[in-house]
Amino acid sequence: MGDYLAGLKRYSFHTDTSLELKLDSGQKATAHRTADTFLSRPDKVLADIQGDRRDQRLYYDGKTVTIFIAKQKTGGTRAWQ
């Protein structure tokens, strides 16, 4: 499968994750998150992430990473090599 993915110019995938958290009170809580990730070789990534705590979008263009959090109307960009 690794050889197959290595040969693709573009691909995408969907993930569903759950994380069990232990609160300071000792109670347990579960956080859920889904992500749709799109890759375009050699250096482009877009990830749409929706979760219980926040929704965000991540872009990578080969030089910079940008994260945008829509509900908070905030985000940032940073060089990434």
C-alpha positions as CSV (number, residue, x, y, z in Angstrom):
1,M,0.0,0.0,0.0
2,G,2.9,2.4,0.7
3,D,4.1,2.0,-2.9
4,Y,0.7,2.7,-4.2
5,L,0.3,5.9,-2.1
6,A,3.8,7.0,-3.0
7,G,2.9,6.9,-6.7
8,L,-0.2,9.1,-6.4
9,K,-0.1,12.8,-7.3
10,R,-3.2,13.5,-5.3
11,Y,-5.2,11.7,-2.6
12,S,-7.5,12.3,0.3
13,F,-8.7,10.6,3.4
14,H,-11.3,11.0,6.2
15,T,-10.6,10.3,9.9
16,D,-12.9,10.0,12.9
17,T,-11.1,10.1,16.3
18,S,-12.2,9.9,19.9
19,L,-10.1,10.9,22.9
20,E,-10.9,10.0,26.5
21,L,-10.0,12.9,28.8
22,K,-9.6,12.7,32.6
23,L,-10.8,16.0,34.1
24,D,-9.3,17.6,37.2
25,S,-12.4,16.4,39.1
26,G,-11.6,12.8,38.3
27,Q,-14.5,12.5,35.9
28,K,-13.9,11.2,32.4
29,A,-15.1,13.0,29.2
30,T,-14.8,12.0,25.6
31,A,-13.8,14.5,22.8
32,H,-14.6,13.6,19.2
33,R,-13.0,15.0,16.0
34,T,-13.3,14.3,12.3
35,A,-11.0,15.5,9.6
36,D,-11.0,15.5,5.8
37,T,-7.5,15.8,4.5
38,F,-6.5,16.5,0.9
39,L,-2.9,16.1,-0.4
40,S,-1.4,17.2,-3.7
41,R,2.2,16.3,-4.3
42,P,4.8,17.4,-3.8
43,D,3.9,20.0,-1.2
44,K,0.2,20.9,-0.7
45,V,-2.1,19.9,2.1
46,L,-5.5,21.1,3.2
47,A,-7.2,19.7,6.3
48,D,-10.8,20.5,7.4
49,I,-11.1,19.5,11.1
50,Q,-14.4,19.5,13.0
51,G,-14.5,18.7,16.7
52,D,-16.3,19.1,19.9
53,R,-13.9,21.8,21.1
54,R,-13.4,23.7,17.8
55,D,-13.4,23.6,14.0
56,Q,-10.3,24.6,12.1
57,R,-8.8,24.6,8.7
58,L,-5.1,23.9,8.0
59,Y,-3.3,24.8,4.8
60,Y,0.3,24.0,3.8
61,D,1.7,25.3,0.5
62,G,5.2,23.9,0.8
63,K,6.6,27.0,2.6
64,T,4.0,28.1,5.2
65,V,1.4,26.5,7.4
66,T,-1.8,28.5,8.0
67,I,-4.4,27.5,10.6
68,F,-7.8,29.3,10.7
69,I,-10.3,28.8,13.5
70,A,-13.6,30.1,12.1
71,K,-15.8,30.4,15.3
72,Q,-13.1,32.5,17.0
73,K,-12.3,34.3,13.8
74,T,-8.6,33.8,14.4
75,G,-5.6,32.0,12.9
76,G,-2.0,32.3,12.1
77,T,0.7,31.6,9.5
78,R,4.2,30.4,10.1
79,A,7.1,29.4,7.8
80,W,7.6,25.6,7.9
81,Q,10.4,23.8,6.2
